[in-house]
Amino acid sequence: MAGTLFSFPNPVNEVSARLVAGGVVILSAAAIVLDQPWLTAVIAYGFVARVLTGPTLSPLGQLVTRVITPRLPARPKLVAGPPKRFAQGIGAVLTVTAAVLALGFGQEGAAYAVLGLVIAAATLESVFAFCVGCKIFAGLMRIGWIPETVCADCNDIWSRAQAGTAST
């Protein structure tokens, strides 16, 4: 059970990833605009859950993969999972930091500044299909900090994406 629970999908449907990113934008903007620092913990939980289990323990991930994506006319667009997991990890670090700042130290302004970074990255993903974490992952692979064995499919999937044939 633990082997399947604590796993991340590979490949990932980019349509779903972009929708989750849109949900993150909405939740993060709501936390800031409505001055609801407790939402930082909810957002952080979502990122940690997605890093550990993909959409399995993430309410937003479940909503997107089980309800929203299946009802859309968009065809799945498969992309490599490890870079998306890496991006979720960056989101987890940022949102846990925001939650600790807001809830642990009462520093809502600093927390909201960190959430602003999350909003920027999630907007790039949801609107333009530009995954900041994925680009960082690719750069770290190029310089050898992430071994090719971590994502053997990345080069193949990224090559197909550049050729415009990543959808299946």
C-alpha angles and dihedrals in degrees: 000000000000091000092059097036094053098049136105124221118254116217103029125208102241090204089064092042091054092048091050088050089053089053090051090053091052094047094045093047090048091052091054101038095043092039093233106151092177087072088069088070091050091050091046091050089053093053094046090047092050093048091051101037110008108231094335100097097021114099090203091047091050093048091051099042098039104032115017107033096047090055095052122094090225118115116234115266109203120211132171115285103214095064090048090050089050089051090050087051091055089049090050092053092048097045095044086051090051092048093050091047093048102037102026101039104018091239098140094159092056091043091052090049089056090047087052088063089050090050091051094050094042091049090053089051098043099042104029104021088239108143109197093191091050091053090050089048091052091049091050089050091050093054092043099248089119110043118232089240089070089067113011089162094054096086092047095045093043090049091053091046091053089049089050096244102106095111120091 
